[in-house]
Amino acid sequence: MVSDIIEKALNHQIRIEAESSQIYLAMASWAEVQGFEGVASFMYAHSDEERMHMLKLVKFVNERGGHAEVSDLTKPPVSFGSFKEMFQKLFDHEVMVSQKINELVDITLKEKDYATHNFLQWYVAEQIEEEALARTILDKINLIGDDKGGLYLFDNDVKLLVTNPGPEVE
Ligand code: FEO
């Protein structure tokens, strides 16, 4: 059984993951209309992954006797300036998510909720990978700068980047 404090904290994380999915969906759409299919498909896949992160939390809260809430979400931006700015935003966003996961883990320890603490270890590991992937992409884009040919190759390249398949949600 989750306590009210844990339920509230997990519901807050559900909202963060849902908003992450929305942000990456907006990035996918923006990249697609610019004609960068590789970046767009990467972002669409990433958006799906965030939805899976959200669903995994929803199922957990309900299984533990809580009630997962679906809240309203903040509207993401429509455009993202340049790819460099967009991937910087993605990296900064993932760092923020990692901080939120760490805060959640901290709450579970204070509440002595070891089941939730154990459940959250998956997210801790996932955030290490997500940050590393975002950093790798950012390094690539920083090398390219505004070179048009480089951006074309980058678009092809990013298609090949393997993202996590995400958790299985039953
Ligand atoms: Fe679900 Fe990318 O954090």
Backbone and ligand atoms as CSV (ligand in chain L), in Angstrom:
chain,resi,resn,atom,element,x,y,z
A,1,MET,N,N,0.849,-1.204,0.000
A,1,MET,CA,C,0.000,0.000,0.000
A,1,MET,C,C,0.889,1.262,0.000
A,2,VAL,N,N,0.587,2.177,-0.891
A,2,VAL,CA,C,1.369,3.424,-0.890
A,2,VAL,C,C,0.731,4.430,0.072
A,3,SER,N,N,1.576,5.196,0.742
A,3,SER,CA,C,1.065,6.251,1.627
A,3,SER,C,C,0.589,7.428,0.766
A,4,ASP,N,N,-0.136,8.348,1.398
A,4,ASP,CA,C,-0.607,9.535,0.663
A,4,ASP,C,C,0.570,10.339,0.102
A,5,ILE,N,N,1.626,10.404,0.901
A,5,ILE,CA,C,2.808,11.186,0.473
A,5,ILE,C,C,3.438,10.566,-0.780
A,6,ILE,N,N,3.592,9.238,-0.755
A,6,ILE,CA,C,4.200,8.534,-1.899
A,6,ILE,C,C,3.275,8.622,-3.117
A,7,GLU,N,N,1.985,8.442,-2.875
A,7,GLU,CA,C,1.018,8.507,-3.980
A,7,GLU,C,C,1.089,9.868,-4.669
A,8,LYS,N,N,1.140,10.921,-3.872
A,8,LYS,CA,C,1.197,12.287,-4.423
A,8,LYS,C,C,2.501,12.488,-5.211
A,9,ALA,N,N,3.597,12.003,-4.634
A,9,ALA,CA,C,4.905,12.172,-5.290
A,9,ALA,C,C,4.951,11.390,-6.615
A,10,LEU,N,N,4.398,10.187,-6.606
A,10,LEU,CA,C,4.398,9.386,-7.845
A,10,LEU,C,C,3.469,10.004,-8.894
A,11,ASN,N,N,2.353,10.542,-8.430
A,11,ASN,CA,C,1.440,11.205,-9.369
A,11,ASN,C,C,2.112,12.431,-10.013
A,12,HIS,N,N,2.927,13.095,-9.238
A,12,HIS,CA,C,3.663,14.243,-9.786
A,12,HIS,C,C,4.632,13.769,-10.875
A,13,GLN,N,N,5.273,12.623,-10.628
A,13,GLN,CA,C,6.202,12.080,-11.620
A,13,GLN,C,C,5.455,11.612,-12.871
A,14,ILE,N,N,4.249,11.106,-12.693
A,14,ILE,CA,C,3.422,10.706,-13.846
A,14,ILE,C,C,3.213,11.916,-14.751
A,15,ARG,N,N,2.936,13.037,-14.140
A,15,ARG,CA,C,2.747,14.270,-14.920
A,15,ARG,C,C,4.044,14.671,-15.646
A,16,ILE,N,N,5.167,14.550,-14.958
A,16,ILE,CA,C,6.458,14.922,-15.578
A,16,ILE,C,C,6.746,14.040,-16.799
A,17,GLU,N,N,6.493,12.739,-16.660
A,17,GLU,CA,C,6.752,11.822,-17.786
A,17,GLU,C,C,5.793,12.116,-18.947
A,18,ALA,N,N,4.540,12.430,-18.620
A,18,ALA,CA,C,3.563,12.765,-19.666
A,18,ALA,C,C,3.977,14.045,-20.383
A,19,GLU,N,N,4.457,15.021,-19.617
A,19,GLU,CA,C,4.899,16.274,-20.235
A,19,GLU,C,C,6.152,16.061,-21.079
A,20,SER,N,N,7.014,15.135,-20.637
A,20,SER,CA,C,8.211,14.808,-21.427
A,20,SER,C,C,7.771,14.249,-22.780
A,21,SER,N,N,6.779,13.366,-22.748
A,21,SER,CA,C,6.276,12.775,-23.989
A,21,SER,C,C,5.731,13.857,-24.919
A,22,GLN,N,N,5.027,14.817,-24.348
A,22,GLN,CA,C,4.463,15.913,-25.151
A,22,GLN,C,C,5.562,16.791,-25.762
A,23,ILE,N,N,6.578,17.085,-24.965
A,23,ILE,CA,C,7.674,17.944,-25.449
A,23,ILE,C,C,8.380,17.275,-26.633
A,24,TYR,N,N,8.668,15.960,-26.487
A,24,TYR,CA,C,9.386,15.269,-27.558
A,24,TYR,C,C,8.503,15.084,-28.790
A,25,LEU,N,N,7.198,14.989,-28.562
A,25,LEU,CA,C,6.268,14.921,-29.693
A,25,LEU,C,C,6.292,16.252,-30.459
A,26,ALA,N,N,6.319,17.350,-29.716
A,26,ALA,CA,C,6.390,18.671,-30.347
A,26,ALA,C,C,7.713,18.822,-31.119
A,27,MET,N,N,8.794,18.300,-30.555
A,27,MET,CA,C,10.103,18.345,-31.232
A,27,MET,C,C,10.059,17.496,-32.513
A,28,ALA,N,N,9.412,16.338,-32.435
A,28,ALA,CA,C,9.292,15.451,-33.604
A,28,ALA,C,C,8.544,16.157,-34.725
A,29,SER,N,N,7.448,16.789,-34.371
A,29,SER,CA,C,6.633,17.473,-35.371
A,29,SER,C,C,7.409,18.619,-36.006
A,30,TRP,N,N,8.109,19.376,-35.169
A,30,TRP,CA,C,8.900,20.513,-35.674
A,30,TRP,C,C,9.997,20.014,-36.630
A,31,ALA,N,N,10.692,18.948,-36.247
A,31,ALA,CA,C,11.762,18.400,-37.104
A,31,ALA,C,C,11.170,17.867,-38.407
A,32,GLU,N,N,10.008,17.265,-38.318
A,32,GLU,CA,C,9.377,16.687,-39.506
A,32,GLU,C,C,9.015,17.764,-40.542
A,33,VAL,N,N,8.454,18.860,-40.068
A,33,VAL,CA,C,8.086,19.915,-41.030
A,33,VAL,C,C,9.316,20.619,-41.606
A,34,GLN,N,N,10.460,20.494,-40.940
A,34,GLN,CA,C,11.715,21.035,-41.508
A,34,GLN,C,C,12.311,20.059,-42.530
A,35,GLY,N,N,11.748,18.867,-42.623
A,35,GLY,CA,C,12.236,17.870,-43.579
A,35,GLY,C,C,13.321,16.955,-43.024
A,36,PHE,N,N,13.525,16.983,-41.722
A,36,PHE,CA,C,14.551,16.109,-41.128
A,36,PHE,C,C,13.886,14.851,-40.557
A,37,GLU,N,N,13.793,13.857,-41.413
A,37,GLU,CA,C,13.046,12.648,-41.047
A,37,GLU,C,C,13.731,11.826,-39.958
A,38,GLY,N,N,15.056,11.788,-39.997
A,38,GLY,CA,C,15.793,11.008,-39.001
A,38,GLY,C,C,15.571,11.549,-37.602
A,39,VAL,N,N,15.742,12.861,-37.469
A,39,VAL,CA,C,15.544,13.496,-36.161
A,39,VAL,C,C,14.090,13.324,-35.726
A,40,ALA,N,N,13.163,13.482,-36.690
A,40,ALA,CA,C,11.743,13.334,-36.371
A,40,ALA,C,C,11.449,11.924,-35.856
A,41,SER,N,N,11.960,10.900,-36.545
A,41,SER,CA,C,11.635,9.539,-36.076
A,41,SER,C,C,12.292,9.244,-34.731
A,42,PHE,N,N,13.475,9.799,-34.510
A,42,PHE,CA,C,14.117,9.653,-33.195
A,42,PHE,C,C,13.224,10.261,-32.105
A,43,MET,N,N,12.715,11.449,-32.383
A,43,MET,CA,C,11.884,12.147,-31.383
A,43,MET,C,C,10.522,11.464,-31.195
A,44,TYR,N,N,9.947,10.957,-32.271
A,44,TYR,CA,C,8.676,10.224,-32.127
A,44,TYR,C,C,8.888,9.003,-31.223
A,45,ALA,N,N,9.991,8.290,-31.477
A,45,ALA,CA,C,10.289,7.095,-30.665
A,45,ALA,C,C,10.527,7.482,-29.204
A,46,HIS,N,N,11.220,8.605,-29.021
A,46,HIS,CA,C,11.525,9.065,-27.664
A,46,HIS,C,C,10.238,9.471,-26.936
A,47,SER,N,N,9.344,10.080,-27.676
A,47,SER,CA,C,8.050,10.472,-27.105
A,47,SER,C,C,7.283,9.229,-26.638
A,48,ASP,N,N,7.298,8.185,-27.469
A,48,ASP,CA,C,6.637,6.920,-27.095
A,48,ASP,C,C,7.255,6.328,-25.830
A,49,GLU,N,N,8.576,6.430,-25.765
A,49,GLU,CA,C,9.285,5.884,-24.610
A,49,GLU,C,C,8.857,6.584,-23.318
A,50,GLU,N,N,8.692,7.899,-23.407
A,50,GLU,CA,C,8.261,8.657,-22.225
A,50,GLU,C,C,6.848,8.264,-21.809
A,51,ARG,N,N,6.018,7.976,-22.805
A,51,ARG,CA,C,4.660,7.518,-22.481
A,51,ARG,C,C,4.730,6.179,-21.728
A,52,MET,N,N,5.652,5.321,-22.147
A,52,MET,CA,C,5.842,4.048,-21.450
A,52,MET,C,C,6.323,4.288,-20.011
A,53,HIS,N,N,7.211,5.257,-19.829
A,53,HIS,CA,C,7.667,5.590,-18.469
A,53,HIS,C,C,6.472,6.006,-17.612
A,54,MET,N,N,5.588,6.778,-18.228
A,54,MET,CA,C,4.397,7.248,-17.518
A,54,MET,C,C,3.476,6.069,-17.165
A,55,LEU,N,N,3.242,5.194,-18.173
A,55,LEU,CA,C,2.331,4.060,-17.961
A,55,LEU,C,C,2.831,3.111,-16.880
A,56,LYS,N,N,4.134,2.915,-16.868
A,56,LYS,CA,C,4.729,2.023,-15.858
A,56,LYS,C,C,4.427,2.559,-14.447
A,57,LEU,N,N,4.499,3.865,-14.291
A,57,LEU,CA,C,4.174,4.491,-13.007
A,57,LEU,C,C,2.686,4.377,-12.681
A,58,VAL,N,N,1.852,4.596,-13.700
A,58,VAL,CA,C,0.394,4.513,-13.512
A,58,VAL,C,C,0.025,3.129,-12.977
A,59,LYS,N,N,0.555,2.100,-13.636
A,59,LYS,CA,C,0.247,0.719,-13.235
A,59,LYS,C,C,0.740,0.437,-11.819
A,60,PHE,N,N,1.937,0.933,-11.515
A,60,PHE,CA,C,2.511,0.677,-10.195
A,60,PHE,C,C,1.654,1.301,-9.097
A,61,VAL,N,N,1.283,2.564,-9.280
A,61,VAL,CA,C,0.484,3.270,-8.265
A,61,VAL,C,C,-0.823,2.511,-8.016
A,62,ASN,N,N,-1.480,2.113,-9.079
A,62,ASN,CA,C,-2.768,1.414,-8.928
A,62,ASN,C,C,-2.604,0.026,-8.308
A,63,GLU,N,N,-1.542,-0.660,-8.706
A,63,GLU,CA,C,-1.272,-1.986,-8.126
A,63,GLU,C,C,-1.002,-1.915,-6.626
A,64,ARG,N,N,-0.436,-0.778,-6.204
A,64,ARG,CA,C,-0.077,-0.624,-4.790
A,64,ARG,C,C,-1.207,-0.004,-3.970
A,65,GLY,N,N,-2.392,0.016,-4.526
A,65,GLY,CA,C,-3.550,0.489,-3.769
A,65,GLY,C,C,-3.769,1.983,-3.810
A,66,GLY,N,N,-3.007,2.688,-4.655
A,66,GLY,CA,C,-3.222,4.130,-4.821
A,66,GLY,C,C,-4.112,4.385,-6.022
A,67,HIS,N,N,-4.197,5.633,-6.406
A,67,HIS,CA,C,-4.979,5.995,-7.593
A,67,HIS,C,C,-4.126,6.919,-8.456
A,68,ALA,N,N,-3.710,6.396,-9.608
A,68,ALA,CA,C,-2.907,7.205,-10.537
A,68,ALA,C,C,-3.813,8.237,-11.189
A,69,GLU,N,N,-3.351,9.474,-11.148
A,69,GLU,CA,C,-4.172,10.554,-11.718
A,69,GLU,C,C,-3.633,11.015,-13.056
A,70,VAL,N,N,-4.572,11.295,-13.962
A,70,VAL,CA,C,-4.203,11.870,-15.257
A,70,VAL,C,C,-4.493,13.363,-15.170
A,71,SER,N,N,-3.449,14.162,-15.208
A,71,SER,CA,C,-3.647,15.604,-15.007
A,71,SER,C,C,-3.564,16.361,-16.324
A,72,ASP,N,N,-3.894,17.630,-16.277
A,72,ASP,CA,C,-3.675,18.472,-17.458
A,72,ASP,C,C,-2.171,18.710,-17.601
A,73,LEU,N,N,-1.765,19.075,-18.812
A,73,LEU,CA,C,-0.332,19.188,-19.091
A,73,LEU,C,C,0.012,20.577,-19.636
A,74,THR,N,N,1.242,20.991,-19.367
A,74,THR,CA,C,1.715,22.260,-19.896
A,74,THR,C,C,1.968,22.115,-21.399
A,75,LYS,N,N,1.518,23.084,-22.157
A,75,LYS,CA,C,1.713,23.035,-23.617
A,75,LYS,C,C,3.194,23.244,-23.952
A,76,PRO,N,N,3.757,22.334,-24.744
A,76,PRO,CA,C,5.167,22.522,-25.114
A,76,PRO,C,C,5.315,23.604,-26.197
A,77,PRO,N,N,6.547,24.090,-26.430
A,77,PRO,CA,C,6.733,25.077,-27.502
A,77,PRO,C,C,6.382,24.483,-28.868
A,78,VAL,N,N,6.111,25.364,-29.835
A,78,VAL,CA,C,5.768,24.913,-31.190
A,78,VAL,C,C,7.053,24.754,-32.019
A,79,SER,N,N,7.993,25.666,-31.826
A,79,SER,CA,C,9.259,25.560,-32.570
A,79,SER,C,C,10.434,25.664,-31.610
A,80,PHE,N,N,11.601,25.216,-32.110
A,80,PHE,CA,C,12.737,25.025,-31.205
A,80,PHE,C,C,14.029,25.706,-31.664
A,81,GLY,N,N,13.897,26.661,-32.547
A,81,GLY,CA,C,15.062,27.465,-32.963
A,81,GLY,C,C,15.975,26.720,-33.907
A,82,SER,N,N,16.952,26.016,-33.356
A,82,SER,CA,C,17.882,25.225,-34.172
A,82,SER,C,C,17.992,23.839,-33.555
A,83,PHE,N,N,18.616,22.907,-34.291
A,83,PHE,CA,C,18.791,21.566,-33.736
A,83,PHE,C,C,19.663,21.594,-32.486
A,84,LYS,N,N,20.653,22.485,-32.543
A,84,LYS,CA,C,21.534,22.600,-31.385
A,84,LYS,C,C,20.728,23.022,-30.146
A,85,GLU,N,N,19.881,24.025,-30.336
A,85,GLU,CA,C,19.052,24.489,-29.214
A,85,GLU,C,C,18.085,23.397,-28.762
A,86,MET,N,N,17.532,22.678,-29.754
A,86,MET,CA,C,16.558,21.645,-29.427
A,86,MET,C,C,17.204,20.505,-28.617
A,87,PHE,N,N,18.379,20.052,-29.061
A,87,PHE,CA,C,19.023,18.945,-28.339
A,87,PHE,C,C,19.591,19.399,-26.989
A,88,GLN,N,N,19.930,20.693,-26.899
A,88,GLN,CA,C,20.342,21.231,-25.591
A,88,GLN,C,C,19.150,21.186,-24.636
A,89,LYS,N,N,17.987,21.557,-25.175
A,89,LYS,CA,C,16.755,21.527,-24.386
A,89,LYS,C,C,16.446,20.095,-23.922
A,90,LEU,N,N,16.635,19.149,-24.832
A,90,LEU,CA,C,16.395,17.737,-24.503
A,90,LEU,C,C,17.331,17.297,-23.367
A,91,PHE,N,N,18.601,17.666,-23.496
A,91,PHE,CA,C,19.578,17.287,-22.462
A,91,PHE,C,C,19.201,17.913,-21.113
A,92,ASP,N,N,18.914,19.225,-21.136
A,92,ASP,CA,C,18.552,19.925,-19.889
A,92,ASP,C,C,17.304,19.302,-19.270
A,93,HIS,N,N,16.373,18.921,-20.140
A,93,HIS,CA,C,15.125,18.317,-19.649
A,93,HIS,C,C,15.413,16.985,-18.946
A,94,GLU,N,N,16.280,16.175,-19.549
A,94,GLU,CA,C,16.611,14.877,-18.942
A,94,GLU,C,C,17.346,15.044,-17.608
A,95,VAL,N,N,18.193,16.069,-17.516
A,95,VAL,CA,C,18.886,16.337,-16.245
A,95,VAL,C,C,17.848,16.702,-15.177
A,96,MET,N,N,16.864,17.490,-15.580
A,96,MET,CA,C,15.788,17.869,-14.647
A,96,MET,C,C,15.015,16.617,-14.197
A,97,VAL,N,N,14.703,15.719,-15.158
A,97,VAL,CA,C,13.962,14.495,-14.824
A,97,VAL,C,C,14.775,13.641,-13.840
A,98,SER,N,N,16.066,13.544,-14.084
A,98,SER,CA,C,16.930,12.777,-13.170
A,98,SER,C,C,16.864,13.345,-11.749
A,99,GLN,N,N,16.871,14.673,-11.662
A,99,GLN,CA,C,16.780,15.307,-10.335
A,99,GLN,C,C,15.466,14.942,-9.655
A,100,LYS,N,N,14.405,14.942,-10.440
A,100,LYS,CA,C,13.077,14.610,-9.884
A,100,LYS,C,C,13.035,13.154,-9.408
A,101,ILE,N,N,13.657,12.275,-10.180
A,101,ILE,CA,C,13.712,10.859,-9.768
A,101,ILE,C,C,14.504,10.732,-8.460
A,102,ASN,N,N,15.616,11.447,-8.387
A,102,ASN,CA,C,16.421,11.409,-7.159
A,102,ASN,C,C,15.630,11.908,-5.958
A,103,GLU,N,N,14.861,12.963,-6.167
A,103,GLU,CA,C,14.035,13.499,-5.071
A,103,GLU,C,C,12.996,12.456,-4.624
A,104,LEU,N,N,12.441,11.759,-5.637
A,104,LEU,CA,C,11.457,10.711,-5.341
A,104,LEU,C,C,12.090,9.597,-4.505
A,105,VAL,N,N,13.274,9.178,-4.914
A,105,VAL,CA,C,13.989,8.117,-4.196
A,105,VAL,C,C,14.220,8.551,-2.749
A,106,ASP,N,N,14.575,9.812,-2.586
A,106,ASP,CA,C,14.800,10.379,-1.265
A,106,ASP,C,C,13.535,10.289,-0.396
A,107,ILE,N,N,12.404,10.616,-1.008
A,107,ILE,CA,C,11.116,10.565,-0.281
A,107,ILE,C,C,10.807,9.129,0.157
A,108,THR,N,N,11.082,8.154,-0.733
A,108,THR,CA,C,10.779,6.755,-0.371
A,108,THR,C,C,11.624,6.302,0.828
A,109,LEU,N,N,12.853,6.806,0.903
A,109,LEU,CA,C,13.703,6.436,2.045
A,109,LEU,C,C,13.172,7.060,3.328
A,110,LYS,N,N,12.778,8.331,3.218
A,110,LYS,CA,C,12.226,9.010,4.410
A,110,LYS,C,C,10.950,8.326,4.886
A,111,GLU,N,N,10.158,7.849,3.919
A,111,GLU,CA,C,8.876,7.197,4.228
A,111,GLU,C,C,9.032,5.706,4.548
A,112,LYS,N,N,10.266,5.218,4.406
A,112,LYS,CA,C,10.555,3.790,4.590
A,112,LYS,C,C,9.692,2.906,3.680
A,113,ASP,N,N,9.481,3.366,2.457
A,113,ASP,CA,C,8.706,2.598,1.468
A,113,ASP,C,C,9.713,1.896,0.546
A,114,TYR,N,N,10.141,0.702,0.960
A,114,TYR,CA,C,11.214,0.027,0.231
A,114,TYR,C,C,10.741,-0.613,-1.072
A,115,ALA,N,N,9.448,-0.908,-1.157
A,115,ALA,CA,C,8.912,-1.453,-2.419
A,115,ALA,C,C,8.993,-0.398,-3.519
A,116,THR,N,N,8.567,0.816,-3.181
A,116,THR,CA,C,8.632,1.896,-4.173
A,116,THR,C,C,10.089,2.267,-4.455
A,117,HIS,N,N,10.888,2.223,-3.424
A,117,HIS,CA,C,12.327,2.507,-3.588
A,117,HIS,C,C,12.932,1.538,-4.601
A,118,ASN,N,N,12.592,0.271,-4.449
A,118,ASN,CA,C,13.091,-0.762,-5.360
A,118,ASN,C,C,12.566,-0.544,-6.781
A,119,PHE,N,N,11.295,-0.233,-6.890
A,119,PHE,CA,C,10.669,0.033,-8.190
A,119,PHE,C,C,11.383,1.195,-8.912
A,120,LEU,N,N,11.751,2.199,-8.151
A,120,LEU,CA,C,12.353,3.399,-8.765
A,120,LEU,C,C,13.774,3.188,-9.268
A,121,GLN,N,N,14.396,2.073,-8.854
A,121,GLN,CA,C,15.773,1.835,-9.319
A,121,GLN,C,C,15.833,1.692,-10.842
A,122,TRP,N,N,14.754,1.185,-11.420
A,122,TRP,CA,C,14.693,1.086,-12.887
A,122,TRP,C,C,14.821,2.483,-13.509
A,123,TYR,N,N,14.140,3.460,-12.909
A,123,TYR,CA,C,14.176,4.838,-13.426
A,123,TYR,C,C,15.552,5.475,-13.217
A,124,VAL,N,N,16.185,5.137,-12.103
A,124,VAL,CA,C,17.529,5.670,-11.841
A,124,VAL,C,C,18.473,5.216,-12.955
A,125,ALA,N,N,18.417,3.914,-13.285
A,125,ALA,CA,C,19.287,3.363,-14.338
A,125,ALA,C,C,18.920,3.947,-15.702
A,126,GLU,N,N,17.638,4.082,-15.948
A,126,GLU,CA,C,17.162,4.622,-17.222
A,126,GLU,C,C,17.657,6.055,-17.427
A,127,GLN,N,N,17.627,6.836,-16.359
A,127,GLN,CA,C,18.056,8.240,-16.485
A,127,GLN,C,C,19.552,8.341,-16.799
A,128,ILE,N,N,20.348,7.423,-16.291
A,128,ILE,CA,C,21.779,7.444,-16.613
A,128,ILE,C,C,21.940,7.274,-18.120
A,129,GLU,N,N,21.184,6.329,-18.694
A,129,GLU,CA,C,21.258,6.079,-20.142
A,129,GLU,C,C,20.705,7.251,-20.947
A,130,GLU,N,N,19.610,7.802,-20.493
A,130,GLU,CA,C,18.987,8.900,-21.231
A,130,GLU,C,C,19.901,10.131,-21.260
A,131,GLU,N,N,20.523,10.420,-20.124
A,131,GLU,CA,C,21.438,11.557,-20.081
A,131,GLU,C,C,22.651,11.308,-20.981
A,132,ALA,N,N,23.168,10.081,-20.950
A,132,ALA,CA,C,24.348,9.750,-21.759
A,132,ALA,C,C,24.027,9.875,-23.246
A,133,LEU,N,N,22.853,9.389,-23.642
A,133,LEU,CA,C,22.438,9.467,-25.046
A,133,LEU,C,C,22.284,10.928,-25.475
A,134,ALA,N,N,21.632,11.721,-24.634
A,134,ALA,CA,C,21.428,13.137,-24.960
A,134,ALA,C,C,22.774,13.857,-25.085
A,135,ARG,N,N,23.711,13.478,-24.208
A,135,ARG,CA,C,25.038,14.109,-24.251
A,135,ARG,C,C,25.778,13.730,-25.534
A,136,THR,N,N,25.660,12.473,-25.946
A,136,THR,CA,C,26.306,12.010,-27.182
A,136,THR,C,C,25.779,12.794,-28.390
A,137,ILE,N,N,24.470,12.949,-28.451
A,137,ILE,CA,C,23.873,13.671,-29.573
A,137,ILE,C,C,24.309,15.131,-29.558
A,138,LEU,N,N,24.315,15.713,-28.376
A,138,LEU,CA,C,24.719,17.115,-28.233
A,138,LEU,C,C,26.173,17.316,-28.682
A,139,ASP,N,N,27.026,16.384,-28.351
A,139,ASP,CA,C,28.432,16.461,-28.786
A,139,ASP,C,C,28.520,16.441,-30.301
A,140,LYS,N,N,27.734,15.557,-30.931
A,140,LYS,CA,C,27.735,15.462,-32.396
A,140,LYS,C,C,27.280,16.773,-33.015
A,141,ILE,N,N,26.188,17.297,-32.534
A,141,ILE,CA,C,25.618,18.511,-33.126
A,141,ILE,C,C,26.536,19.712,-32.901
A,142,ASN,N,N,27.249,19.713,-31.800
A,142,ASN,CA,C,28.198,20.800,-31.538
A,142,ASN,C,C,29.374,20.756,-32.516
A,143,LEU,N,N,29.728,19.553,-32.945
A,143,LEU,CA,C,30.808,19.403,-33.926
A,143,LEU,C,C,30.371,19.927,-35.291
A,144,ILE,N,N,29.113,19.692,-35.621
A,144,ILE,CA,C,28.588,20.056,-36.939
A,144,ILE,C,C,28.356,21.562,-37.075
A,145,GLY,N,N,27.851,22.170,-36.006
A,145,GLY,CA,C,27.510,23.588,-36.064
A,145,GLY,C,C,26.342,23.809,-37.009
A,146,ASP,N,N,26.430,24.809,-37.888
A,146,ASP,CA,C,25.318,25.114,-38.802
A,146,ASP,C,C,25.568,24.594,-40.214
A,147,ASP,N,N,26.580,23.768,-40.393
A,147,ASP,CA,C,26.915,23.250,-41.722
A,147,ASP,C,C,25.768,22.396,-42.287
A,148,LYS,N,N,25.248,22.826,-43.437
A,148,LYS,CA,C,24.055,22.156,-44.007
A,148,LYS,C,C,24.316,20.679,-44.351
A,149,GLY,N,N,25.457,20.413,-44.968
A,149,GLY,CA,C,25.810,19.032,-45.319
A,149,GLY,C,C,25.950,18.171,-44.077
A,150,GLY,N,N,26.544,18.772,-43.057
A,150,GLY,CA,C,26.727,18.075,-41.779
A,150,GLY,C,C,25.389,17.735,-41.145
A,151,LEU,N,N,24.451,18.678,-41.239
A,151,LEU,CA,C,23.118,18.451,-40.659
A,151,LEU,C,C,22.392,17.320,-41.387
A,152,TYR,N,N,22.617,17.259,-42.709
A,152,TYR,CA,C,22.003,16.182,-43.504
A,152,TYR,C,C,22.543,14.827,-43.037
A,153,LEU,N,N,23.861,14.758,-42.855
A,153,LEU,CA,C,24.469,13.498,-42.391
A,153,LEU,C,C,24.031,13.165,-40.959
A,154,PHE,N,N,23.941,14.206,-40.155
A,154,PHE,CA,C,23.507,14.034,-38.765
A,154,PHE,C,C,22.100,13.427,-38.723
A,155,ASP,N,N,21.248,13.923,-39.621
A,155,ASP,CA,C,19.865,13.424,-39.683
A,155,ASP,C,C,19.846,11.919,-39.987
A,156,ASN,N,N,20.726,11.505,-40.887
A,156,ASN,CA,C,20.824,10.078,-41.213
A,156,ASN,C,C,21.379,9.276,-40.038
A,157,ASP,N,N,22.354,9.884,-39.401
A,157,ASP,CA,C,23.068,9.263,-38.288
A,157,ASP,C,C,22.163,8.999,-37.090
A,158,VAL,N,N,21.348,9.986,-36.789
A,158,VAL,CA,C,20.537,9.940,-35.576
A,158,VAL,C,C,19.477,8.839,-35.669
A,159,LYS,N,N,19.142,8.504,-36.912
A,159,LYS,CA,C,18.196,7.409,-37.148
A,159,LYS,C,C,18.745,6.088,-36.588
A,160,LEU,N,N,20.077,5.979,-36.676
A,160,LEU,CA,C,20.720,4.719,-36.288
A,160,LEU,C,C,20.959,4.606,-34.790
A,161,LEU,N,N,20.793,5.734,-34.092
A,161,LEU,CA,C,21.050,5.690,-32.646
A,161,LEU,C,C,20.031,4.802,-31.960
A,162,VAL,N,N,20.552,3.887,-31.219
A,162,VAL,CA,C,19.648,2.928,-30.572
A,162,VAL,C,C,19.136,3.518,-29.267
A,163,THR,N,N,17.832,3.568,-29.159
A,163,THR,CA,C,17.257,3.997,-27.892
A,163,THR,C,C,16.768,2.762,-27.160
A,164,ASN,N,N,16.539,2.918,-25.902
A,164,ASN,CA,C,16.013,1.807,-25.110
A,164,ASN,C,C,14.644,1.403,-25.614
A,165,PRO,N,N,14.360,0.105,-25.652
A,165,PRO,CA,C,13.005,-0.288,-26.051
A,165,PRO,C,C,11.953,0.141,-25.022
A,166,GLY,N,N,12.414,0.499,-23.825
A,166,GLY,CA,C,11.473,0.938,-22.785
A,166,GLY,C,C,10.920,-0.254,-22.027
A,167,PRO,N,N,10.232,0.039,-20.924
A,167,PRO,CA,C,9.731,-1.056,-20.097
A,167,PRO,C,C,8.551,-1.753,-20.759
A,168,GLU,N,N,8.379,-2.999,-20.405
A,168,GLU,CA,C,7.188,-3.694,-20.914
A,168,GLU,C,C,6.038,-3.361,-19.980
A,169,VAL,N,N,4.977,-2.911,-20.561
A,169,VAL,CA,C,3.800,-2.598,-19.750
A,169,VAL,C,C,2.732,-3.628,-20.053
A,170,GLU,N,N,2.319,-4.314,-18.990
A,170,GLU,CA,C,1.335,-5.379,-19.208
A,170,GLU,C,C,-0.069,-4.808,-19.238
L,1,FEO,FE1,FE,11.258,9.501,-18.657
L,1,FEO,FE2,FE,13.426,10.808,-20.353
L,1,FEO,O1,O,12.671,10.601,-18.705
